[in-house]
Amino acid sequence: MNKTVTIVFALSVGVAIGITGGNRLVNLSAEAQTAAMTSFSAVSGAIGEQDISGPYQVQEGWPKDLSTLPGHEKWTYGGARGIFAESPNRVFLLGGGELPKMARPQPKLLTDVGPSVQFPIAGLPWRNANTASPPGAGGSRQDPAKGMEMWRGSAAPFRELGVDARWHHSITVVDAQGNITEDWTQWDNMFKRPHAVYISPYDAQKRVWIVDDHTHAIYIFSNDGKQLLQTIARPTCRAPTAPISTGRPSWRGCRTAPSMWLTATTAPAWRSSTPAASSCSTSACRAIPARRRGRAT
């Protein structure tokens, strides 16, 4: 009798544990499915909507429009080329000049193109600021020397600087609220296509590095932007024809002080071994074999 009671009790306990554990697993599975459905949506719970910005919500009005500046009422930002946050309250923006500020056009059927073709398309940006901004030849295997020629176009109507775009505000600094706190317009004419901006975490002076992949050079500025401290490589001299040059530098990164990584679109990535001509941070640049990625130490 006692043995029978013991077996029945053990079975009851096992069933109870099984039911509890099963419910827990079902709950976990349901939670995981819910998370999977919502984790990649900008709007919580929204399914099947066009989500241009990825799993983020765009902050409207950040940064403040260039048209809010005196004398810029008819102009807005060109293509976004780079961004770097020195702190939440000091964010560097690299842009492709300025584009005319225009309201979104009313939808229109393009019957000369074909039936049921409409512009602009609902829910999508109506102008590609990156391709509308000078220069052209931003893609790989394109010649930077033909950048402005490609931007103007090969057939009428041709684009014109001052009408379709203008080269202002290639470097802008904003605060956490998006207010434009600094503009480095004194350096605009030096750039062709500023591509990336960095401040090394190992640099006590917090110098600002600007990479321009159309002048084939890297520029180092004082933190306040008032001084150009150094130019790495000879601007507009493209490797491999120049003795001290790069091939469309596009990225740099710091591994350990004072080491630095460089990448370039065309080889060789780096050709200089002369400290006086082109030093990197506090050390000289070594000659690097022809390849897409180079390291300067």
C-alpha positions in Angstrom: 0.0 0.0 0.0 2.8 2.4 1.0 4.6 1.6 -2.2 1.5 2.3 -4.3 1.0 5.7 -2.5 4.7 6.6 -3.1 4.5 5.8 -6.9 1.2 7.8 -7.3 2.7 10.8 -5.4 5.9 10.7 -7.5 3.9 10.6 -10.7 1.7 13.5 -9.6 4.8 15.6 -8.8 6.3 14.8 -12.2 3.1 15.8 -14.0 2.9 19.1 -12.1 6.5 19.9 -12.9 6.0 19.0 -16.5 3.0 21.3 -16.9 4.7 24.2 -15.2 7.9 23.8 -17.3 5.8 23.4 -20.5 3.9 26.6 -19.8 7.2 28.4 -19.2 8.7 27.3 -22.5 5.5 28.3 -24.4 5.7 31.7 -22.8 9.3 32.1 -23.7 8.6 31.1 -27.3 5.8 33.6 -27.5 8.0 36.3 -26.1 10.7 35.5 -28.6 8.3 35.6 -31.5 7.0 38.9 -30.4 10.5 40.4 -30.1 11.4 39.0 -33.5 8.3 40.7 -35.0 9.1 44.1 -33.5 12.9 44.3 -33.2 13.5 45.4 -36.8 10.7 47.9 -37.1 11.0 51.6 -36.6 7.4 51.7 -35.3 6.7 49.2 -32.6 4.4 46.5 -33.8 4.3 47.8 -37.4 4.6 45.0 -40.0 5.0 45.3 -43.7 5.5 49.0 -43.9 8.3 50.7 -45.9 11.1 51.4 -43.5 13.7 53.5 -45.3 15.8 54.3 -42.3 16.1 50.8 -40.9 15.2 50.0 -37.3 15.3 53.6 -36.3 13.0 56.5 -36.0 14.3 59.6 -37.8 14.5 62.6 -35.5 12.7 65.4 -37.3 14.4 68.7 -37.4 17.8 67.4 -36.5 20.1 68.9 -37.5 18.6 72.4 -38.1 18.3 73.2 -41.8 21.0 75.3 -43.4 18.2 77.5 -44.7 17.9 78.9 -41.1 21.3 80.6 -41.5 21.4 84.2 -42.8 21.9 84.3 -46.6 21.0 80.6 -47.0 17.2 80.8 -47.1 17.1 79.2 -50.5 19.7 76.5 -49.8 19.7 73.2 -47.8 22.1 70.3 -47.2 23.7 68.4 -50.0 24.6 64.8 -49.8 25.6 63.4 -46.4 29.2 62.2 -46.7 30.4 61.7 -43.2 29.6 62.1 -39.5 31.6 62.0 -36.2 30.5 62.7 -32.7 33.3 64.1 -30.5 30.7 64.3 -27.8 26.8 64.2 -27.8 27.0 68.0 -27.9 29.6 68.4 -30.7 28.9 66.5 -33.8 30.8 66.9 -37.1 28.9 66.7 -40.4 30.5 66.4 -43.8 28.4 67.4 -46.8 28.4 67.6 -50.5 27.9 71.4 -50.6 24.4 72.8 -50.8 21.3 72.1 -52.9 18.4 74.4 -53.7 15.7 74.2 -50.9 12.5 73.1 -52.5 9.1 71.9 -51.3 8.1 68.4 -52.3 6.5 68.4 -55.8 2.9 67.5 -56.3 2.5 64.0 -57.7 2.5 63.9 -61.5 2.0 61.2 -64.1 4.9 60.9 -66.5 3.1 59.8 -69.6 6.1 60.4 -71.8 7.9 57.7 -69.8 5.1 55.2 -69.8 1.6 54.4 -68.4 1.0 54.6 -64.7 4.4 56.1 -64.0 4.2 58.7 -61.2 6.7 61.1 -59.6 7.4 61.5 -56.8 6.6 58.1 -55.3 4.5 58.2 -52.2 6.4 57.5 -49.0 9.9 57.8 -50.6 12.3 60.8 -50.8 11.8 62.6 -54.0 15.5 63.8 -54.5 18.7 61.8 -54.2 20.9 64.4 -52.5 24.0 62.2 -52.9 23.9 62.1 -56.7 22.5 65.6 -57.0 25.5 67.0 -55.1 28.9 67.7 -56.7 31.2 66.1 -57.6 30.3 62.9 -59.6 32.6 59.9 -59.8 31.9 58.9 -56.3 31.6 55.2 -57.1 34.5 52.7 -57.1 36.4 52.4 -60.4 35.3 55.9 -61.4 37.9 58.6 -62.1 37.9 61.5 -59.5 39.5 63.8 -62.1 36.3 63.6 -64.1 34.1 64.3 -61.0 32.8 67.7 -62.0 32.4 66.7 -65.7 30.3 63.7 -64.7 28.2 65.9 -62.3 27.4 68.4 -65.0 26.2 65.7 -67.3 27.0 64.5 -70.8 24.0 66.0 -72.5 21.7 69.0 -72.1 20.4 70.2 -69.8 23.7 70.5 -68.0 24.0 71.1 -64.2 25.6 74.4 -63.2 27.2 75.5 -60.0 25.3 78.3 -58.3 22.1 77.1 -59.8 21.8 73.3 -59.3 24.2 73.3 -56.3 26.9 75.4 -54.7 30.0 74.5 -52.8 29.4 75.8 -49.2 29.4 74.2 -45.8 31.4 71.1 -46.5 32.1 70.9 -42.8 29.4 71.8 -40.2 29.3 71.2 -36.4 26.0 70.9 -34.5 25.0 70.4 -30.9 22.7 67.8 -29.4 19.7 69.8 -30.3 20.8 70.1 -33.9 21.7 73.8 -33.7 24.5 74.8 -36.1 27.3 75.9 -33.7 30.3 76.0 -36.1 30.9 76.2 -39.8 34.3 75.7 -41.3 33.6 77.5 -44.5 37.0 79.0 -44.6 38.3 75.6 -45.8 35.6 74.9 -48.4 37.7 75.6 -51.5 40.4 73.2 -50.3 38.1 70.2 -50.6 36.6 68.3 -53.5 34.8 65.4 -51.8 35.4 65.2 -48.0 34.6 61.6 -47.2 35.2 61.0 -43.6 36.1 62.8 -40.3 37.7 61.5 -37.2 39.3 62.5 -33.9 41.7 59.9 -32.4 40.8 58.8 -28.9 44.5 58.7 -28.1 45.2 62.4 -29.1 45.2 64.8 -26.2 44.9 67.7 -28.6 41.8 66.2 -30.2 43.0 67.1 -33.7 40.4 66.7 -36.5 41.3 64.5 -39.4 39.4 65.0 -42.7 39.8 62.4 -45.5 39.1 63.6 -49.0 39.0 60.8 -51.6 39.0 63.2 -54.6 42.1 65.2 -53.6 43.8 62.0 -52.5 44.8 63.6 -49.3 44.2 63.7 -45.5 44.0 67.0 -43.7 44.6 67.5 -40.0 43.1 70.5 -38.3 43.3 72.0 -34.8 40.2 71.1 -32.8 38.6 74.5 -33.2 39.2 74.4 -37.0 41.2 77.6 -37.1 44.5 76.0 -38.2 45.4 73.5 -40.8 48.2 71.6 -39.0 49.2 69.1 -41.6 48.4 67.6 -45.0 49.2 64.0 -45.6 50.1 63.3 -49.3 50.1 65.9 -52.0 46.6 67.0 -52.9 45.3 66.1 -56.3 48.4 63.9 -56.9 47.1 60.5 -57.5 49.1 57.3 -56.9 51.0 55.7 -58.4 52.3 58.7 -60.5 53.2 60.9 -57.6 56.1 60.1 -55.2 54.0 61.0 -52.1 50.4 60.1 -52.7 47.4 58.0 -51.9 44.8 56.3 -54.1 41.4 57.7 -53.1 41.8 57.4 -49.3 38.4 56.6 -47.8 38.8 55.6 -44.2 41.2 55.7 -41.3 41.1 54.2 -37.9 43.3 54.1 -34.7 44.2 50.9 -33.2 46.7 51.9 -30.5 48.5 55.2 -30.1 50.1 56.3 -32.4 49.2 53.5 -34.9 46.8 54.3 -37.7 45.0 52.3 -40.4 44.3 53.7 -43.9 42.2 52.2 -46.6 42.2 53.4 -50.2 40.1 52.6 -53.3 43.1 52.3 -55.6 46.5 50.9 -55.0 49.0 51.6 -53.6 47.4 52.6 -50.3 50.5 54.5 -49.2 53.8 55.3 -50.8 55.6 57.7 -48.4 58.4 56.9 -46.1 59.5 60.5 -45.5 58.6 61.7 -42.0 58.9 65.4 -43.0 56.7 65.0 -46.0 53.9 63.0 -44.5 53.9 61.9 -40.9 51.0 60.1 -39.3 50.1 61.3 -35.8 53.4 61.3 -34.0 55.2 58.7 -36.1 56.5 58.4 -39.7 54.6 56.6 -42.4 56.2 53.4 -43.7 56.1 52.4 -47.4 53.3 49.9 -48.0 53.0 47.4 -50.8 50.2 48.0 -53.4 47.0 46.8 -51.8 43.6 48.1 -50.8 44.3 48.4 -47.1 47.4 49.9 -45.6 48.7 50.5 -42.1 50.8 53.5 -41.2 52.7 53.5 -37.9 
